[in-house]
């Protein structure tokens, strides 16, 4: 099934509305506390949070961007509020959207006192393999096994820098999300270094 950024964010909104999900704070985090470094955008499962549309919108200071994002979601207050869709990344110790706060993979890593599956002696386990195989529905999941293997080779800091560069617009270096087909700033086409998206 083809997925666009709009489909992705609408799916997130549907989940949030149907389940009554709210943005949750990490234990001990202060409201609005931002990640302290690029490594905190490397999720336990191997996703790069810096390319998540929810994370990117959370970092935006533009009210116009927020209004556009809410229109993409097809939601109107009080159904879903901007504060319900705020996230500072999996390990950022700040705001965390609820489905990531409740993530089994994240909980498993925390239970083993590790940050990420790349640090686990049992990698790859059936939990992370199943998550990777969901890429038929969510294309960004299909990268996690390869990502975690690269983390082992490059180290977390090196991989975080690599991903930050990979998810920049090839022309103007603006940040791009998993489902952007073109840069929202300059219109440049999605880089070939990113996973392909089906027809619009």
Phi and psi restraints in degrees (value plus and minus 20) as a CYANA .aco file:
   2 UNK   PHI     -95.7   -55.7
   2 UNK   PSI     123.0   163.0
   3 UNK   PHI    -154.1  -114.1
   3 UNK   PSI     118.9   158.9
   4 UNK   PHI    -135.5   -95.5
   4 UNK   PSI     151.1   191.1
   5 UNK   PHI     -78.5   -38.5
   5 UNK   PSI     -59.4   -19.4
   6 UNK   PHI     -82.1   -42.1
   6 UNK   PSI     -63.7   -23.7
   7 UNK   PHI     -80.7   -40.7
   7 UNK   PSI     -62.4   -22.4
   8 UNK   PHI     -81.2   -41.2
   8 UNK   PSI     -70.4   -30.4
   9 UNK   PHI     -91.0   -51.0
   9 UNK   PSI     -51.3   -11.3
  10 UNK   PHI     -84.9   -44.9
  10 UNK   PSI     -59.6   -19.6
  11 UNK   PHI     -82.5   -42.5
  11 UNK   PSI     -60.1   -20.1
  12 UNK   PHI     -84.0   -44.0
  12 UNK   PSI     -62.7   -22.7
  13 UNK   PHI     -83.4   -43.4
  13 UNK   PSI     -62.7   -22.7
  14 UNK   PHI     -80.1   -40.1
  14 UNK   PSI     -63.0   -23.0
  15 UNK   PHI     -82.9   -42.9
  15 UNK   PSI     -63.9   -23.9
  16 UNK   PHI     -84.3   -44.3
  16 UNK   PSI     -63.8   -23.8
  17 UNK   PHI     -89.8   -49.8
  17 UNK   PSI     -68.4   -28.4
  18 UNK   PHI     -83.7   -43.7
  18 UNK   PSI     -60.0   -20.0
  19 UNK   PHI    -112.5   -72.5
  19 UNK   PSI     -21.5    18.5
  20 UNK   PHI      42.9    82.9
  20 UNK   PSI      16.7    56.7
  21 UNK   PHI     -97.3   -57.3
  21 UNK   PSI     124.1   164.1
  22 UNK   PHI    -145.2  -105.2
  22 UNK   PSI     134.5   174.5
  23 UNK   PHI     -85.6   -45.6
  23 UNK   PSI     106.9   146.9
  24 UNK   PHI    -127.8   -87.8
  24 UNK   PSI     130.5   170.5
  25 UNK   PHI    -113.6   -73.6
  25 UNK   PSI     124.1   164.1
  26 UNK   PHI     -85.1   -45.1
  26 UNK   PSI     132.3   172.3
  27 UNK   PHI     -77.4   -37.4
  27 UNK   PSI     106.3   146.3
  28 UNK   PHI      60.9   100.9
  28 UNK   PSI     -19.0    21.0
  29 UNK   PHI    -103.6   -63.6
  29 UNK   PSI     131.3   171.3
  30 UNK   PHI    -114.0   -74.0
  30 UNK   PSI     131.3   171.3
  31 UNK   PHI     -78.1   -38.1
  31 UNK   PSI     110.4   150.4
  32 UNK   PHI      57.4    97.4
  32 UNK   PSI     -14.9    25.1
  33 UNK   PHI     -88.6   -48.6
  33 UNK   PSI     106.6   146.6
  34 UNK   PHI    -111.0   -71.0
  34 UNK   PSI     140.6   180.6
  35 UNK   PHI     -78.8   -38.8
  35 UNK   PSI     127.9   167.9
  36 UNK   PHI    -111.7   -71.7
  36 UNK   PSI     -29.1    10.9
  37 UNK   PHI    -188.8  -148.8
  37 UNK   PSI     147.6   187.6
  38 UNK   PHI     -82.7   -42.7
  38 UNK   PSI     -46.5    -6.5
  39 UNK   PHI     -83.8   -43.8
  39 UNK   PSI     -44.7    -4.7
  40 UNK   PHI     -93.8   -53.8
  40 UNK   PSI     -27.8    12.2
  41 UNK   PHI    -114.4   -74.4
  41 UNK   PSI     -15.1    24.9
  42 UNK   PHI    -117.5   -77.5
  42 UNK   PSI      84.5   124.5
  43 UNK   PHI     -89.5   -49.5
  43 UNK   PSI     138.2   178.2
  44 UNK   PHI     -74.2   -34.2
  44 UNK   PSI     -56.8   -16.8
  45 UNK   PHI    -100.8   -60.8
  45 UNK   PSI     -31.8     8.2
  46 UNK   PHI      84.3   124.3
  46 UNK   PSI     -17.3    22.7
  47 UNK   PHI     -99.7   -59.7
  47 UNK   PSI     133.8   173.8
  48 UNK   PHI    -119.0   -79.0
  48 UNK   PSI      84.6   124.6
  49 UNK   PHI     -80.8   -40.8
  49 UNK   PSI     -45.6    -5.6
  50 UNK   PHI     -84.1   -44.1
  50 UNK   PSI     -31.9     8.1
  51 UNK   PHI    -129.3   -89.3
  51 UNK   PSI     -15.7    24.3
  52 UNK   PHI     -95.7   -55.7
  52 UNK   PSI     111.2   151.2
  53 UNK   PHI     -80.6   -40.6
  53 UNK   PSI     -50.9   -10.9
  54 UNK   PHI     -87.7   -47.7
  54 UNK   PSI     -65.8   -25.8
  55 UNK   PHI     -81.2   -41.2
  55 UNK   PSI     -67.3   -27.3
  56 UNK   PHI     -80.8   -40.8
  56 UNK   PSI     -61.1   -21.1
  57 UNK   PHI     -87.6   -47.6
  57 UNK   PSI     -56.1   -16.1
  58 UNK   PHI     -82.4   -42.4
  58 UNK   PSI     -50.2   -10.2
  59 UNK   PHI    -106.5   -66.5
  59 UNK   PSI     -29.5    10.5
  60 UNK   PHI     -92.5   -52.5
  60 UNK   PSI     119.2   159.2
  61 UNK   PHI    -120.9   -80.9
  61 UNK   PSI     -17.5    22.5
  62 UNK   PHI    -113.3   -73.3
  62 UNK   PSI     101.6   141.6
  63 UNK   PHI     -83.4   -43.4
  63 UNK   PSI     -54.8   -14.8
  64 UNK   PHI     -82.5   -42.5
  64 UNK   PSI     -64.2   -24.2
  65 UNK   PHI     -81.5   -41.5
  65 UNK   PSI     -60.7   -20.7
  66 UNK   PHI     -83.4   -43.4
  66 UNK   PSI     -64.6   -24.6
  67 UNK   PHI     -80.6   -40.6
  67 UNK   PSI     -63.7   -23.7
  68 UNK   PHI     -82.7   -42.7
  68 UNK   PSI     -61.3   -21.3
  69 UNK   PHI     -84.1   -44.1
  69 UNK   PSI     -63.3   -23.3
  70 UNK   PHI     -84.5   -44.5
  70 UNK   PSI     -55.5   -15.5
  71 UNK   PHI     -85.2   -45.2
  71 UNK   PSI     -59.9   -19.9
  72 UNK   PHI     -78.6   -38.6
  72 UNK   PSI     -58.8   -18.8
  73 UNK   PHI     -89.5   -49.5
  73 UNK   PSI     -40.9    -0.9
  74 UNK   PHI      52.2    92.2
  74 UNK   PSI       1.1    41.1
  75 UNK   PHI    -134.6   -94.6
  75 UNK   PSI     128.1   168.1
  76 UNK   PHI    -147.8  -107.8
  76 UNK   PSI     121.1   161.1
  77 UNK   PHI     -77.1   -37.1
  77 UNK   PSI     124.5   164.5
  78 UNK   PHI    -110.4   -70.4
  78 UNK   PSI      -9.7    30.3
  79 UNK   PHI     -72.4   -32.4
  79 UNK   PSI     -70.5   -30.5
  80 UNK   PHI    -167.4  -127.4
  80 UNK   PSI     115.0   155.0
  81 UNK   PHI    -130.3   -90.3
  81 UNK   PSI     136.8   176.8
  82 UNK   PHI     -73.7   -33.7
  82 UNK   PSI     -61.5   -21.5
  83 UNK   PHI     -86.8   -46.8
  83 UNK   PSI     -37.4     2.6
  84 UNK   PHI     -97.6   -57.6
  84 UNK   PSI     -34.9     5.1
  85 UNK   PHI    -142.3  -102.3
  85 UNK   PSI      32.4    72.4
  86 UNK   PHI    -138.3   -98.3
  86 UNK   PSI     114.6   154.6
  87 UNK   PHI    -172.3  -132.3
  87 UNK   PSI     119.2   159.2
  88 UNK   PHI    -129.0   -89.0
  88 UNK   PSI      -4.5    35.5
  89 UNK   PHI      81.8   121.8
  89 UNK   PSI     134.2   174.2
  90 UNK   PHI     -72.2   -32.2
  90 UNK   PSI     -65.1   -25.1
  91 UNK   PHI    -132.9   -92.9
  91 UNK   PSI       1.4    41.4
  92 UNK   PHI     -97.4   -57.4
  92 UNK   PSI     -29.7    10.3
  93 UNK   PHI      40.9    80.9
  93 UNK   PSI       2.0    42.0
  94 UNK   PHI    -141.2  -101.2
  94 UNK   PSI    -159.9  -119.9
  95 UNK   PHI     -86.9   -46.9
  95 UNK   PSI     123.4   163.4
  96 UNK   PHI    -162.6  -122.6
  96 UNK   PSI     102.9   142.9
  97 UNK   PHI     -85.6   -45.6
  97 UNK   PSI     129.3   169.3
  98 UNK   PHI     -81.3   -41.3
  98 UNK   PSI     -61.7   -21.7
  99 UNK   PHI     -88.0   -48.0
  99 UNK   PSI     -45.2    -5.2
 100 UNK   PHI     -98.7   -58.7
 100 UNK   PSI     -54.4   -14.4
 101 UNK   PHI     -83.7   -43.7
 101 UNK   PSI     -51.3   -11.3
 102 UNK   PHI    -116.8   -76.8
 102 UNK   PSI     -10.6    29.4
 103 UNK   PHI     -84.2   -44.2
 103 UNK   PSI     107.7   147.7
 104 UNK   PHI     -83.5   -43.5
 104 UNK   PSI     -56.3   -16.3
 105 UNK   PHI     -87.5   -47.5
 105 UNK   PSI     -64.6   -24.6
 106 UNK   PHI     -82.3   -42.3
 106 UNK   PSI     -62.5   -22.5
 107 UNK   PHI     -85.1   -45.1
 107 UNK   PSI     -59.5   -19.5
 108 UNK   PHI     -81.5   -41.5
 108 UNK   PSI     -67.2   -27.2
 109 UNK   PHI     -81.1   -41.1
 109 UNK   PSI     -65.4   -25.4
 110 UNK   PHI     -81.2   -41.2
 110 UNK   PSI     -59.7   -19.7
 111 UNK   PHI     -83.8   -43.8
 111 UNK   PSI     -45.4    -5.4
 112 UNK   PHI    -117.0   -77.0
 112 UNK   PSI     -13.2    26.8
 113 UNK   PHI      37.7    77.7
 113 UNK   PSI      18.8    58.8
 114 UNK   PHI    -145.0  -105.0
 114 UNK   PSI     140.8   180.8
 115 UNK   PHI    -106.3   -66.3
 115 UNK   PSI     -57.7   -17.7
 116 UNK   PHI    -160.1  -120.1
 116 UNK   PSI     138.3   178.3
 117 UNK   PHI     -80.6   -40.6
 117 UNK   PSI     -46.0    -6.0
 118 UNK   PHI     -83.8   -43.8
 118 UNK   PSI     -39.8     0.2
 119 UNK   PHI    -111.7   -71.7
 119 UNK   PSI     -22.2    17.8
 120 UNK   PHI    -109.4   -69.4
 120 UNK   PSI     116.6   156.6
 121 UNK   PHI     -89.1   -49.1
 121 UNK   PSI     -41.0    -1.0
 122 UNK   PHI    -111.9   -71.9
 122 UNK   PSI     -17.1    22.9
 123 UNK   PHI     -88.0   -48.0
 123 UNK   PSI     114.9   154.9
 124 UNK   PHI    -111.0   -71.0
 124 UNK   PSI     109.2   149.2
 125 UNK   PHI    -113.1   -73.1
 125 UNK   PSI     153.9   193.9
 126 UNK   PHI     -86.0   -46.0
 126 UNK   PSI     -50.1   -10.1
 127 UNK   PHI     -83.7   -43.7
 127 UNK   PSI     -68.5   -28.5
 128 UNK   PHI     -94.1   -54.1
 128 UNK   PSI     -51.4   -11.4
 129 UNK   PHI     -86.3   -46.3
 129 UNK   PSI     -62.5   -22.5
 130 UNK   PHI     -81.6   -41.6
 130 UNK   PSI     -63.2   -23.2
 131 UNK   PHI     -79.9   -39.9
 131 UNK   PSI     -65.6   -25.6
 132 UNK   PHI     -80.6   -40.6
 132 UNK   PSI     -58.5   -18.5
 133 UNK   PHI     -95.6   -55.6
 133 UNK   PSI     -25.8    14.2
 134 UNK   PHI     -95.7   -55.7
 134 UNK   PSI     -17.0    23.0
 135 UNK   PHI     -84.2   -44.2
 135 UNK   PSI     -33.1     6.9
 136 UNK   PHI     -83.1   -43.1
 136 UNK   PSI     -49.2    -9.2
 137 UNK   PHI    -119.1   -79.1
 137 UNK   PSI     -59.9   -19.9
 138 UNK   PHI    -148.4  -108.4
 138 UNK   PSI      78.1   118.1
 139 UNK   PHI     -76.5   -36.5
 139 UNK   PSI     -52.5   -12.5
 140 UNK   PHI     -86.2   -46.2
 140 UNK   PSI     -43.1    -3.1
 141 UNK   PHI     -87.1   -47.1
 141 UNK   PSI     -48.4    -8.4
 142 UNK   PHI     -87.1   -47.1
 142 UNK   PSI     -23.8    16.2
 143 UNK   PHI    -120.2   -80.2
 143 UNK   PSI     -28.4    11.6
 144 UNK   PHI     -85.5   -45.5
 144 UNK   PSI     -60.5   -20.5
 145 UNK   PHI     -83.4   -43.4
 145 UNK   PSI     -66.3   -26.3
 146 UNK   PHI     -83.4   -43.4
 146 UNK   PSI     -60.1   -20.1
 147 UNK   PHI     -80.3   -40.3
 147 UNK   PSI     -66.9   -26.9
 148 UNK   PHI     -85.1   -45.1
 148 UNK   PSI     -56.4   -16.4
 149 UNK   PHI     -86.3   -46.3
 149 UNK   PSI     -60.6   -20.6
 150 UNK   PHI     -84.1   -44.1
 150 UNK   PSI     -57.7   -17.7
 151 UNK   PHI     -78.0   -38.0
 151 UNK   PSI     -60.5   -20.5
 152 UNK   PHI     -83.2   -43.2
 152 UNK   PSI     -56.1   -16.1
 153 UNK   PHI     -97.9   -57.9
 153 UNK   PSI     -63.3   -23.3
 154 UNK   PHI    -114.2   -74.2
 154 UNK   PSI     -38.7     1.3
 155 UNK   PHI      63.9   103.9
 155 UNK   PSI     136.1   176.1
 156 UNK   PHI     -83.7   -43.7
 156 UNK   PSI     -66.5   -26.5
 157 UNK   PHI     -83.5   -43.5
 157 UNK   PSI     -62.6   -22.6
 158 UNK   PHI     -85.0   -45.0
 158 UNK   PSI     -62.0   -22.0
 159 UNK   PHI     -88.0   -48.0
 159 UNK   PSI     -58.3   -18.3
 160 UNK   PHI     -81.7   -41.7
 160 UNK   PSI     -62.1   -22.1
 161 UNK   PHI     -84.9   -44.9
 161 UNK   PSI     -62.5   -22.5
 162 UNK   PHI     -78.6   -38.6
 162 UNK   PSI     -66.7   -26.7
 163 UNK   PHI     -87.9   -47.9
 163 UNK   PSI     -59.6   -19.6
 164 UNK   PHI     -78.6   -38.6
 164 UNK   PSI     -64.0   -24.0
 165 UNK   PHI     -88.8   -48.8
 165 UNK   PSI     -59.1   -19.1
 166 UNK   PHI     -83.5   -43.5
 166 UNK   PSI     -56.0   -16.0
 167 UNK   PHI    -114.2   -74.2
 167 UNK   PSI       1.4    41.4
 168 UNK   PHI    -116.3   -76.3
 168 UNK   PSI     130.6   170.6
 169 UNK   PHI     -79.6   -39.6
 169 UNK   PSI     113.4   153.4
 170 UNK   PHI     -82.3   -42.3
 170 UNK   PSI     -43.2    -3.2
 171 UNK   PHI    -117.4   -77.4
 171 UNK   PSI     -78.3   -38.3
 172 UNK   PHI    -122.5   -82.5
 172 UNK   PSI     -24.6    15.4
 173 UNK   PHI      50.1    90.1
 173 UNK   PSI      -6.6    33.4
 174 UNK   PHI     -86.4   -46.4
 174 UNK   PSI     135.5   175.5
 175 UNK   PHI     -91.5   -51.5
 175 UNK   PSI     122.9   162.9
 176 UNK   PHI    -143.7  -103.7
 176 UNK   PSI     132.7   172.7
 177 UNK   PHI    -118.1   -78.1
 177 UNK   PSI     150.5   190.5
 178 UNK   PHI     -72.9   -32.9
 178 UNK   PSI     -53.3   -13.3
 179 UNK   PHI    -134.8   -94.8
 179 UNK   PSI      -4.6    35.4
 180 UNK   PHI     -95.7   -55.7
 180 UNK   PSI     108.3   148.3
 181 UNK   PHI    -106.4   -66.4
 181 UNK   PSI     -44.1    -4.1
 182 UNK   PHI    -170.4  -130.4
 182 UNK   PSI     138.7   178.7
 183 UNK   PHI     -85.8   -45.8
 183 UNK   PSI     112.5   152.5
 184 UNK   PHI     -93.2   -53.2
 184 UNK   PSI     -36.4     3.6
 185 UNK   PHI    -110.1   -70.1
 185 UNK   PSI     -68.0   -28.0
 186 UNK   PHI    -139.4   -99.4
 186 UNK   PSI     -27.8    12.2
 187 UNK   PHI      63.6   103.6
 187 UNK   PSI     -17.6    22.4
 188 UNK   PHI     -81.4   -41.4
 188 UNK   PSI     119.7   159.7
 189 UNK   PHI     -84.1   -44.1
 189 UNK   PSI     129.4   169.4
 190 UNK   PHI     -71.7   -31.7
 190 UNK   PSI     120.1   160.1
 191 UNK   PHI     -88.7   -48.7
 191 UNK   PSI     127.8   167.8
 192 UNK   PHI     -89.6   -49.6
 192 UNK   PSI     -31.1     8.9
 193 UNK   PHI     -96.5   -56.5
 193 UNK   PSI     -30.1     9.9
 194 UNK   PHI    -117.7   -77.7
 194 UNK   PSI     139.4   179.4
 195 UNK   PHI     -83.5   -43.5
 195 UNK   PSI     123.3   163.3
 196 UNK   PHI     -92.3   -52.3
 196 UNK   PSI     128.4   168.4
 197 UNK   PHI    -127.1   -87.1
 197 UNK   PSI     127.5   167.5
 198 UNK   PHI     -88.5   -48.5
 198 UNK   PSI     159.0   199.0
 199 UNK   PHI     -78.1   -38.1
 199 UNK   PSI     125.6   165.6
